Amino acid sequence: MSTYYWVSRTAVMSLAHAIWRPTILGKDNVPRTGGVLLASNHLSFIDSFAIPVAAPRKVSFLAKAEYFTGTGVRGRFVRGFMEAGDAIPVDRDSSSNAKDSLDLALEVLRAGKAFGIYPEGTRSRDGRLYRGRTGVAFLSLTAGVPVVPVGLIGTDKVQPVGARGLKLADVTVAFGSPIQPSAYAGLPAGRARRQLTDDVMDAIAALTGQERADTYNERPATDDPDD
């Protein structure tokens, strides 16, 4: 791992613990070696900071390309942390974005690394937990890696949707028991992807206590710079 990453991670962790004193649960559920997916609910821009800070190993995320071109103090900090943390830039407006994202994620998993994913696809603006998209199951079944459900609580209070600054709030990061792809080996491919995804979302709901939504979450018509 790069020295810059560990310096950034240590600085952010120290600041986060000093200011927010987050509660971190279930760290032993995260395998220390080998490919693994960390599948989380998504409430705030800072989720992609909270999970790497709380996790016992380095976690890579997909990140929209705009995070790597920011200016000013905030832009440089975001870009530096994303680059140091092996975040993978993607063009969300590309017609091949979905396939490109899955291919990049598979490369990370097959290299034996940890990869973070939000099955809801985009942030929940009303606090509900939306139906999971089956990309998480495709990655788990294709790469043969477990999925660790992650429940985030309170990150939406630290940075509410539309807010630019950070606020004081209680934050919890809970890692659930790994879900193994081998449990779905006897099912038809489509059914296996749907069932694994639903089981992941059920596990996340159990960790967060969020109200469930029976629909998929969609990106807003007007782009949010932090989404």
Rosetta blueprint (number, residue, H / E / L):
1 M L
2 S L
3 T H
4 Y H
5 Y H
6 W H
7 V H
8 S H
9 R H
10 T H
11 A H
12 V H
13 M H
14 S H
15 L H
16 A H
17 H H
18 A H
19 I H
20 W L
21 R L
22 P L
23 T E
24 I E
25 L E
26 G L
27 K H
28 D H
29 N H
30 V L
31 P L
32 R L
33 T L
34 G L
35 G L
36 V E
37 L E
38 L E
39 A E
40 S E
41 N L
42 H L
43 L L
44 S L
45 F L
46 I L
47 D H
48 S H
49 F H
50 A H
51 I H
52 P H
53 V H
54 A H
55 A L
56 P L
57 R L
58 K L
59 V E
60 S E
61 F E
62 L E
63 A E
64 K E
65 A H
66 E H
67 Y H
68 F H
69 T L
70 G L
71 T L
72 G H
73 V H
74 R H
75 G H
76 R H
77 F H
78 V H
79 R H
80 G H
81 F H
82 M H
83 E H
84 A H
85 G L
86 D L
87 A L
88 I E
89 P E
90 V E
91 D L
92 R L
93 D L
94 S L
95 S L
96 S L
97 N H
98 A H
99 K H
100 D H
101 S H
102 L H
103 D H
104 L H
105 A H
106 L H
107 E H
108 V H
109 L H
110 R H
111 A L
112 G L
113 K L
114 A E
115 F E
116 G E
117 I E
118 Y L
119 P L
120 E L
121 G L
122 T L
123 R L
124 S L
125 R L
126 D L
127 G L
128 R L
129 L E
130 Y L
131 R L
132 G L
133 R L
134 T L
135 G H
136 V H
137 A H
138 F H
139 L H
140 S H
141 L H
142 T H
143 A H
144 G L
145 V L
146 P L
147 V E
148 V E
149 P E
150 V E
151 G E
152 L E
153 I E
154 G L
155 T H
156 D H
157 K H
158 V H
159 Q L
160 P L
161 V L
162 G L
163 A L
164 R L
165 G L
166 L L
167 K L
168 L L
169 A L
170 D L
171 V L
172 T E
173 V E
174 A E
175 F E
176 G L
177 S L
178 P L
179 I E
180 Q L
181 P H
182 S H
183 A H
184 Y H
185 A L
186 G L
187 L L
188 P L
189 A H
190 G H
191 R H
192 A H
193 R H
194 R H
195 Q H
196 L H
197 T H
198 D H
199 D H
200 V H
201 M H
202 D H
203 A H
204 I H
205 A H
206 A H
207 L H
208 T H
209 G L
210 Q L
211 E L
212 R E
213 A L
214 D L
215 T L
216 Y L
217 N L
218 E L
219 R L
220 P L
221 A L
222 T L
223 D L
224 D L
225 P L
226 D L
227 D L
